[in-house]
Amino acid sequence: MRSETGYSLSTKIIFYVLFVALVVLVSMFFVFEHIGKKTLYEVEKEKAKLVAKMFAPQIGINLYLGFEDKVNKAIEQIMTEKDILAVYLVKDGEVLKKVKRSQKAAASPIETFEIRMPVYEPGGSRQIAVLKLNYSSLHYKEMVEKMTQLLLIFFSIATLLFIALAYQIRQRLMPLKKVAGALADYDAKGDLMLECESEDREIKLIINAVEEMHENVSAYMELQENMKQILSQKVEEKTAQLWQQLHTDQLTKLPNRRALMEDLSKQSEALLAIVNIDDFTEINDLYGHRAGDIILKNFADTIMELDANMVYRISGDEFVLVKKGKFHSEEARAFLKEVRSKIEKTHFYYEENRVDIRVTIGATIEESPMIEQADMALKEARKQRKPIMIFSSEWNLETRYRENIYWIRQIKSALSQKRIVPYAQPLYDLGAKRIKGYEILVRLIKENGEVVSPYKFLQLAQKSYLYHYMTMQMVEESCAFFQDRKDLTFSINLSVEDILNPETVSHIKEKIIHYGVAHRVIFELLESENIEIYPEVESFVREMKDLGCQIAIDDFGTGYSNFSYLIKLKVDYIKIDGSLIRNIHNDKNAQVIVEAINDFAKKLGIRTVAEFVSNEMIYDKVCELGIDVAQGYYIEEPMQLEKI
Amino acid sequence: MRYIAILLIFLQSLWGYAYNELLLDAQSRIYPKLLMLEENISSRHEISPIVFTVVYAPEDEFVAERVVQKIESYYDHSFSGIPFEVEMSAFDELELSRHKDAIYILKGDDDQMKRTIKLAMKEKIPVFVYDFKDLRFGALFALTIEQSTVIYLNRAALHKTGLLFAPSLYGIVRFVDAE
C-alpha cells in the first residue's frame, strides 16, 4: 500500500485559492500603486492646468490692454481656488505679479507641484507672459490616503472571506479524509466502517460508491479464494504428475537417468551396473521400432524381477541395476553373471518371432562418480569384447581421458592461434631426377615451440570434430604458399570425413579457384577408409578433376585394394603403402606385390609413388622396379614451407 | 500777436468742449489696441499702413492734435510690426474713402456725430467715441474710467458692421445695445 505523501486535497485547494487571492490582491496593490496614484496625480495636475488655462486668456487680454487692475483681479480670482498656493506672472524673465497664500505656501515644496501656462496676446500666437501656479498636493495626498484605507479594508475583508472559505473547504472535505482513513486499513474480508456523514451530494455519492465497491470486492475475494484453492490443488497434482514424468521413462515406466542421479546422491555404498543390450539397433532395423519398444518393455519387466534394489532405464538400450550394500569384486561379479545368465536365458517375443538378447554389463562398486565408472567399465567391456567388466581404479582410464582432454585443448588452442601448420616433404620424380612437388603434412606447434607429429593428435581431432577445421587451415595455407611456385605440385591429404562435410568441400573449391592452383594440386585419399562406398567421394573426385585437380590413392595395398574404383575414380597416382616399401630391398614378397601394383597401374596409365624411401637400397630398388616417384627421408624429411 | 494767441486759446477753452485728460490718455493708449484685435486687420495691412483718424469739431482742433501726438508717442508709426499712421480730420473734412480703417470721434454736436457715425458704420468702419453717451448714435466702442477702466462694446453696431474681434475681448468688455 502506498504511504501517505504530499498534501491533502483540502490543503491544496486552500493553497490554490490563497495563491489566486494573493495574485489578485498583489495585482490590485500594484495597479493602485502604479496606475491609481498616477491617475490621481494627473487629475490634480489637470485641475491646476484647467484653472491656469481658464484665466490665461483673461490675463492675456488685460495684460495686452494694460489693465493691471484687471490682471490683479484675475490673479485674485485664481487665488480663490484653495489648492493654489501661489501665482506668478512672469514676463520676459521678470516677475510681474506674485501672489502667495500665506499659511499654506510655507508648506514643504514636496507638497506642491508647479504648473506653467503661457499667456498669449489676444488673437495672436505671440507669448507675452507665463502664468505659473503652485498647486497644493494636499488634496492628492488625501485621496491617496483614502484609497489606501479602502484597499486595506478590502484586503481585510478578503482575508476574512478567505479564512471562512478555507474553513468551509476543510469541513466539506473532512468526510473524504475519513473515507481515506477507513480505506487505509482496508481488508476486503472484513467489514468496512465508514462513520462519516455529509450533506454534500458528491461526498454522499463517493461514500455510497465505496460501500458498494467493498461489497463487490468482498464477493470477488471470496470467489478468488475458492479459485485459488482449486488452482493450488490442481497445481499440486500437476506438479506431482510432471515430477513423475520427469523422473520416469515413459516407455517402460522405470525411473530414468534423472531419478538415478537423485537416488545416487543419497546412496553411499552400492553395486551399480549398466546393462546394455547388444546390437539392439539390429532388432529395430529388423523388426521395426514398435517391436523394439515391446521388447524393451518386456526386458524391463524381466530385469525388474532380478534381485536388485532399484532398476532404471537411462537411455535407449541401457538399463541400470543398483544393489545396495558393500560388495567385493568377486561377489559383484557373481551377481552380475547371474543377472546376465537370467537375461540371456529369457526368450523375448515379438508376435511369432523369438528374439534372443545378449547383454554387456559395465559395473562399479567404487564410490562416486558411479555412473561414469560403470560407463567406463561398459566401454572397456565392449572394447575387450567381454560380457562383464567391473571398474577398477588400476585401469588408469582417467589418465587416458585426461590426456585426451589435454590434446583436445591443445588442438583447439593451436587452431585459434594458427599453430596448426603445414610441413612439406618432397616428391622426387625418379624419371626426371628432380623434385616435382611436395606432400603437405600437418604439424602442431606447441606454445613452447615443440613440433608435434600428427600421430599424437590427428585421431583425437577426428573424434572431436575439429578435424575439418584443420583441413581448411591446411588447404588455405598450402594454396596460398604454392600459388606463386608454378613449377611444383602439392598434395593434400583428405579423409572421408572431409569429403562428406559440405562446408569443407566448399572451402576447398573456393580456395583452389581463388589461388589458381587447381592444375597443381593433388588430393590424396586413404584407400583404407572404404572410399568406394561413398557416392559423395565419387562426386567430389569428378568435381575436382573437372577443375583440373589430380587424385592420388594413399597407402594403396593395405585395404581390400579394389582395383575397379581406381578406374571409376580416374585416379592419377597410387601411393604404395609404406609397409610394402619399408623392407622392399630384402623382402621378396613385398617386391612381387609392388611390382604387380606398378605393372597394373602402368597399364591403367596411373603413376606410382613409393613412400618411406629411407635409404639408398630402398631407393635403388624402387628405381629398379620402375616406380615413378619416391618420397621419404632418403630424399628429404618434411620441412617448413619457408625452407622450400 | 502773442496776446492774441493766448486770447484765442482762452476763448477756445472758453467755447470748446471740456475733456478729461486722463480719459483722453487712456483712450489714446487703448483704442488702437482694440482696433488691432479686429481679426482681419493685419491681413489687410501687410504693406499699406493702418490709418487711425481722430475726428473733431473745429473748436477742438488743439485737443485733436494732442490726441494725435499722444497716440503717435505710444505707437510711433508702427504697431506690432504693421505700419500705423494717425491722422486728424474735422467733421466736415472727413473722407471715409481715405479714412477707412478706424475713426476716433471726440466731442461734437449731435447731428454731426449722428451723421458721421452713420456713414462710418455704413462703410463698416469701427468707430471709437470719446463720450460714452455717443454710443447711442451707433458707435462701436467707448471707454470710461469708473472704479476701473471699462470698455463698452455696442452689440448692435457690432452686428451691423459684421466685424470680428479676438474672442478674449468679449470676455472683458461691457456690452450695450444702442442703435
Contacts between the chains, C-beta under 8 A, distances in Angstrom:
chain1	res1	chain2	res2	distance
A	57	B	167	7.7
A	57	B	168	4.3
A	57	B	171	6.9
A	58	B	168	6.9
A	58	B	171	5.9
A	58	B	172	6.9
A	60	B	168	6.1
A	61	B	166	7.2
A	61	B	168	4.1
A	61	B	169	6.1
A	61	B	171	6.9
A	61	B	172	5.5
A	62	B	172	6.4
A	64	B	33	6.5
A	65	B	30	5.6
A	65	B	33	5.7
A	65	B	34	7.7
A	65	B	151	7.7
A	65	B	172	7.5
A	66	B	29	6.6
A	66	B	30	7.2
A	66	B	33	7.9
A	67	B	148	7.4
A	67	B	149	5.8
A	67	B	172	7.4
A	69	B	148	5.0
A	69	B	149	7.6
A	70	B	148	6.7
A	70	B	149	7.8
A	70	B	172	6.7
A	122	B	37	5.7
A	122	B	166	3.8
A	122	B	167	7.9
A	122	B	168	4.3
A	122	B	169	6.2
A	123	B	37	5.4
A	123	B	39	6.3
A	123	B	165	7.4
A	123	B	166	3.1
A	123	B	167	7.8
A	123	B	168	7.4
A	123	B	169	7.9
A	124	B	80	7.9
A	124	B	166	7.9
A	126	B	80	7.9
